[in-house]
């Protein structure tokens, strides 16, 4: 039996160092908990309030992630495998909710229905904001599937629903679990969207605790429980991802897929899509438009600085995160195994922590070890790396999985050095996934709030911080232009993601 291939020393060392950086906030929480002692923490962990938060958070994930998967996969299937009228237009519109930040959606719905809240409100905002995170990878995967498999199943007499369940759905596993994992991590770490609708989760409670006691034992106890919830998600995703290979050489015959006829169901289907889009995009735009008619919302002096700072941070952060994610993504695909999953899991685990814990960990580390980096752009970028690494990992992992290693081997047999072979052969193949990952990261950075407030140099203003300052003070007219600019700034990133999904790589399971 041939020896299992191993990553180079440089590649493995880089991935280990990056994992160590990502685990700084986790180490911070563990250290604080250890210093606090179990005798102090036990009463804080085993109390009714924690049980209530645990129930809210678990129900949010257990119901929110499947709901996002159903909406995302259904939308992708309707666009790619049905005779839905106006498929191209619907395909674009179904990606549009990703341009509306979750806390902007909450702002609009609270203004529209002030009584909204609780688990129902949390699930509504979650599905409206995060279903596109499943829709886009599912759309790309469907475009990459060889329709010959589905045609063969139909020729054997399988009904359309059976073809979907037995042939199509198993081949969407990578997209579903990747997108579902990102959605789950977002739900665990989201603060602004749930705070506005008064729905308590571990994250909202942690931030309230930190605001009242800065770094009290109660907040750290909640942080440990939240970290354990993330570990559960990672174990489930890692155990069900499977080891199937999705790469093949060549794009295959350019066969058009056979589209399922919707028949009389086309009317309720279109109505359902319209209701979803009205709730996800229509309500936010309508409420923002309403508040823009009051006063002089565009005359705020901080606006030019907020726009420039947001764009600069989003661009720099996207580049840094994608570059640092590449070694881990490469190892997780080309050298899959327990060690690879541990390195990859470090990114997911760290990003599940609320941004305020990540920020406070970096504040503590920089003050004690590197005071010169305290409240600098470097620290802000490190926080973005920790928070948004999963967005890049999911995209890069999918792209690398679809790039045949045999092409690199062929290049090396012709005398091309390994690094040069990857740069000249593999990099062009995964470039769309690189841009998609960068777009996802830039989108997250543009909407990031808490860490930027705590870590950025004094006087730093972004669109998100200015929006939150106004909306939390119920100054809806002042918040409206920042909400609109946040949506506008998100549009290019969403366009890149949609273009990548529409491009779709022609792949089939090996």
MOVENSUL-V581421 format. One record per residue. N is the residue number from 0. RES is the residue in one small letter. BURIAL is b if it has 16 or more other ideal C-beta (glycine too) atoms within 10 Angstrom, else e. Layout:
n = {N & N}
res = {RES & RES}
burial = {BURIAL & BURIAL}
This chain:
n = {0 & 1 & 2 & 3 & 4 & 5 & 6 & 7 & 8 & 9 & 10 & 11 & 12 & 13 & 14 & 15 & 16 & 17 & 18 & 19 & 20 & 21 & 22 & 23 & 24 & 25 & 26 & 27 & 28 & 29 & 30 & 31 & 32 & 33 & 34 & 35 & 36 & 37 & 38 & 39 & 40 & 41 & 42 & 43 & 44 & 45 & 46 & 47 & 48 & 49 & 50 & 51 & 52 & 53 & 54 & 55 & 56 & 57 & 58 & 59 & 60 & 61 & 62 & 63 & 64 & 65 & 66 & 67 & 68 & 69 & 70 & 71 & 72 & 73 & 74 & 75 & 76 & 77 & 78 & 79 & 80 & 81 & 82 & 83 & 84 & 85 & 86 & 87 & 88 & 89 & 90 & 91 & 92 & 93 & 94 & 95 & 96 & 97 & 98 & 99 & 100 & 101 & 102 & 103 & 104 & 105 & 106 & 107 & 108 & 109 & 110 & 111 & 112 & 113 & 114 & 115 & 116 & 117 & 118 & 119 & 120 & 121 & 122 & 123 & 124 & 125 & 126 & 127 & 128 & 129 & 130 & 131 & 132 & 133 & 134 & 135 & 136 & 137 & 138 & 139 & 140 & 141 & 142 & 143 & 144 & 145 & 146 & 147 & 148 & 149 & 150 & 151 & 152 & 153 & 154 & 155 & 156 & 157 & 158 & 159 & 160 & 161 & 162 & 163 & 164 & 165 & 166 & 167 & 168 & 169 & 170 & 171 & 172 & 173 & 174 & 175 & 176 & 177 & 178 & 179 & 180 & 181 & 182 & 183 & 184 & 185 & 186 & 187 & 188 & 189 & 190 & 191 & 192 & 193 & 194 & 195 & 196 & 197 & 198 & 199 & 200 & 201 & 202 & 203 & 204 & 205 & 206 & 207 & 208 & 209 & 210 & 211 & 212 & 213 & 214 & 215 & 216 & 217 & 218 & 219 & 220 & 221 & 222 & 223 & 224 & 225 & 226 & 227 & 228 & 229 & 230 & 231 & 232 & 233 & 234 & 235 & 236 & 237 & 238 & 239 & 240 & 241 & 242 & 243 & 244 & 245 & 246 & 247 & 248 & 249 & 250 & 251 & 252 & 253 & 254 & 255 & 256 & 257 & 258 & 259 & 260 & 261 & 262 & 263 & 264 & 265 & 266 & 267 & 268 & 269 & 270 & 271 & 272 & 273 & 274 & 275 & 276 & 277 & 278 & 279 & 280 & 281 & 282 & 283 & 284 & 285 & 286 & 287 & 288 & 289 & 290 & 291 & 292 & 293 & 294 & 295 & 296 & 297 & 298 & 299 & 300 & 301 & 302 & 303 & 304 & 305 & 306 & 307 & 308 & 309 & 310 & 311 & 312 & 313 & 314 & 315 & 316 & 317 & 318 & 319 & 320 & 321 & 322 & 323 & 324 & 325 & 326 & 327 & 328 & 329 & 330 & 331 & 332 & 333 & 334 & 335 & 336 & 337 & 338 & 339 & 340 & 341 & 342 & 343 & 344 & 345 & 346 & 347 & 348 & 349 & 350 & 351 & 352 & 353 & 354 & 355 & 356 & 357 & 358 & 359 & 360 & 361 & 362 & 363 & 364 & 365 & 366 & 367 & 368 & 369 & 370 & 371 & 372 & 373 & 374 & 375 & 376 & 377 & 378 & 379 & 380 & 381 & 382 & 383 & 384 & 385 & 386 & 387 & 388 & 389 & 390 & 391 & 392 & 393 & 394 & 395 & 396 & 397 & 398 & 399 & 400 & 401 & 402 & 403 & 404 & 405 & 406 & 407 & 408 & 409 & 410 & 411 & 412 & 413 & 414 & 415 & 416 & 417 & 418 & 419 & 420 & 421 & 422 & 423 & 424 & 425 & 426 & 427 & 428 & 429 & 430 & 431 & 432 & 433 & 434 & 435 & 436 & 437 & 438 & 439 & 440 & 441 & 442 & 443 & 444 & 445 & 446 & 447 & 448 & 449 & 450 & 451 & 452 & 453 & 454 & 455 & 456 & 457 & 458 & 459 & 460 & 461 & 462 & 463 & 464 & 465 & 466 & 467 & 468 & 469 & 470 & 471 & 472 & 473 & 474 & 475 & 476 & 477 & 478 & 479 & 480 & 481 & 482 & 483 & 484 & 485 & 486 & 487 & 488 & 489 & 490 & 491 & 492 & 493 & 494 & 495 & 496 & 497 & 498 & 499 & 500 & 501 & 502 & 503 & 504 & 505 & 506 & 507 & 508 & 509}
res = {x & x & x & x & x & x & x & x & x & x & x & x & x & x & x & x & x & x & x & x & x & x & x & x & x & x & x & x & x & x & x & x & x & x & x & x & x & x & x & x & x & x & x & x & x & x & x & x & x & x & x & x & x & x & x & x & x & x & x & x & x & x & x & x & x & x & x & x & x & x & x & x & x & x & x & x & x & x & x & x & x & x & x & x & x & x & x & x & x & x & x & x & x & x & x & x & x & x & x & x & x & x & x & x & x & x & x & x & x & x & x & x & x & x & x & x & x & x & x & x & x & x & x & x & x & x & x & x & x & x & x & x & x & x & x & x & x & x & x & x & x & x & x & x & x & x & x & x & x & x & x & x & x & x & x & x & x & x & x & x & x & x & x & x & x & x & x & x & x & x & x & x & x & x & x & x & x & x & x & x & x & x & x & x & x & x & x & x & x & x & x & x & x & x & x & x & x & x & x & x & x & x & x & x & x & x & x & x & x & x & x & x & x & x & x & x & x & x & x & x & x & x & x & x & x & x & x & x & x & x & x & x & x & x & x & x & x & x & x & x & x & x & x & x & x & x & x & x & x & x & x & x & x & x & x & x & x & x & x & x & x & x & x & x & x & x & x & x & x & x & x & x & x & x & x & x & x & x & x & x & x & x & x & x & x & x & x & x & x & x & x & x & x & x & x & x & x & x & x & x & x & x & x & x & x & x & x & x & x & x & x & x & x & x & x & x & x & x & x & x & x & x & x & x & x & x & x & x & x & x & x & x & x & x & x & x & x & x & x & x & x & x & x & x & x & x & x & x & x & x & x & x & x & x & x & x & x & x & x & x & x & x & x & x & x & x & x & x & x & x & x & x & x & x & x & x & x & x & x & x & x & x & x & x & x & x & x & x & x & x & x & x & x & x & x & x & x & x & x & x & x & x & x & x & x & x & x & x & x & x & x & x & x & x & x & x & x & x & x & x & x & x & x & x & x & x & x & x & x & x & x & x & x & x & x & x & x & x & x & x & x & x & x & x & x & x & x & x & x & x & x & x & x & x & x & x & x & x & x & x & x & x & x & x & x & x & x & x & x & x & x & x & x & x & x & x & x & x & x & x & x & x & x & x & x & x & x & x & x & x & x & x & x & x & x & x & x & x & x & x & x & x & x & x & x & x & x & x & x & x}
burial = {e & e & e & e & e & e & b & e & e & e & b & b & e & b & b & b & e & b & b & e & b & b & b & b & b & b & e & b & b & e & e & b & b & e & e & b & e & e & e & e & b & e & e & b & b & e & e & e & e & b & e & e & b & b & e & b & b & e & e & b & b & e & b & b & b & e & b & b & b & e & b & b & b & b & b & b & b & b & b & b & b & b & e & b & e & e & e & e & e & b & b & e & b & b & b & b & b & b & b & b & b & b & b & b & b & b & b & b & b & b & b & e & e & e & e & b & b & e & e & e & b & b & b & b & b & b & b & b & b & b & b & b & b & b & b & b & b & b & b & b & b & b & b & b & b & b & b & e & e & b & e & e & b & b & e & e & e & b & e & b & e & e & b & b & e & e & b & b & e & e & b & b & b & b & b & b & b & b & b & b & b & b & b & b & b & b & b & b & b & b & b & b & b & b & b & b & b & e & b & b & b & b & b & b & b & b & b & b & b & b & e & e & e & e & b & e & b & b & b & b & b & b & b & b & e & b & b & e & b & b & e & e & b & b & e & e & b & b & e & e & b & e & e & e & b & b & b & b & e & e & e & e & e & e & e & e & b & e & e & b & e & b & e & e & e & e & e & e & b & b & e & e & b & e & e & b & b & e & b & b & b & e & b & b & b & e & b & b & e & e & b & b & e & e & e & e & b & e & e & e & e & b & b & e & e & b & b & e & b & b & b & e & b & b & e & b & b & b & e & b & b & b & e & b & b & b & b & b & b & b & b & b & b & b & b & b & e & e & b & b & b & e & b & b & b & b & b & b & b & b & b & b & b & b & b & b & b & b & b & b & b & b & b & b & b & b & e & e & e & e & e & e & b & b & b & e & b & e & b & b & b & b & b & b & b & b & b & b & b & b & b & b & b & b & b & b & b & b & b & b & b & b & b & b & e & e & b & b & e & e & b & e & e & e & e & b & e & e & e & e & b & b & e & e & b & b & e & e & b & b & e & b & b & b & b & b & b & b & b & b & b & b & b & b & b & b & b & b & b & b & b & b & b & b & b & b & e & e & e & b & b & b & b & b & b & b & b & b & b & b & b & e & e & e & e & b & e & b & b & b & b & b & b & b & b & b & b & e & b & b & e & e & b & b & e & b & b & b & e & b & b & b & e & b & b & b & b & e & b & e}
